[in-house]
């Protein structure tokens, strides 16, 4: 589990090629407006990224977690980290899990 650091993209842009770190199950990240999870997959298998959805409907019905597929070998995914959907009510952070971690790197970026 890694607490992913948000990279704020300046107005002149930023090369985020060096920003990603190795994915670990249970990663956490800040979420909010303009904040995205960048996922790069060089594994031979597709990677399913699952974001925990801590909310409930009517205080008792769990909302299903959100899953996103990132293609094998050279797949890149950009996933918005929406506060209302993914923020844990206690920590305010999103929790992220991956079906594969070998060859998968991730970064959190925020565009002001």
N, C-alpha and C positions, 0 to 999 in steps of 0.2 A: 504494500500500500504506500503510495506516494502522494503527498500534498502538492499538486501541480501548481507552479507559479504562473500567474497571468502575465503574458508579454503584452504591453500596451504598444500598439502600432502607431508611430508618429505620423504627422501629416505628410511627411516626405516618403512614406512607405517603409517597408522593412523586409529584408530577406529572412524568412523564418526557417530556411533550410537547416541551420545549425541549432535551432531552438528545441526541436523535439527530444524527448528523453524516452527511455525504455518504458513500455507499458507494464503495469503490474495490477493485478486484480485488486479492487478496493481503492483505486485512485480516487482522490477527491479534488474538486476544483470549484472556484468561485463561479457563480452564474449571475446573469443579468443582461441588461440591454447591450447589444453589440459584442457579447462575449461568445466565443466559439471554441469547440474542441476540434483540433486539427489532428487527423489520424493518417499515418502513412504505413502501408502494409507491404512488406517485401516477402512475406511468408508464401509458400506454395499453396496454402489454403486461404480461402476467404476468412475474414475476421468479422465476427458479429460483436458490435459494441452495444452494451446494454447499460442504459441509464436508469437508476432506481427512481421510481416515481412514488414519493412518500405520501401523496395525498389520498384522501378518502372522499367518497360521495356519501352524503347523509351521515357522516361520522362513523360509518361502519363498513362500507363497501370499498375494498382496496382498488385503486386504479392500477391497471396492468403497467409493468415497466415498459419503457420504450427501447426498441432494438433497431439498429442500423447496420447494414452490411457494407463492408469495405472490401472491394475486390482483391483477388490474389495477385501476387508478384509486384505489381506497381500501383496498386489501388491507393487512392487518396480520398478521404472523407472530411467534410466540414459539417459539423453538427452544432446548431445553435444551443447554447446552454440557457434555457429560459427559466428565470427564477420561479415563476408561479408553478411550473411543472416539476422541476428537479431539485429545488432547494430543500434540504433537510430542515424540518421545523426547529431543531435544536441548534445545529451548526451553521445553517444557511448555505451549506456546500452541496454540490452534486456528488453522487457516488457513482463510479464508472467501473464496469467489468468487461472483460474481453474473452472471446471464445478461444483465441490463441494469443500468446504474448511474444513468442519468438519471432523476430523480424518486424515487430510492430513498435513504432515510435509515436509519441503523442506530444502535443503542445496545446496550451490554452492561450488564445489571443483575444485581445479586446480592441475594437476599432472605435475610437471616440466619436 
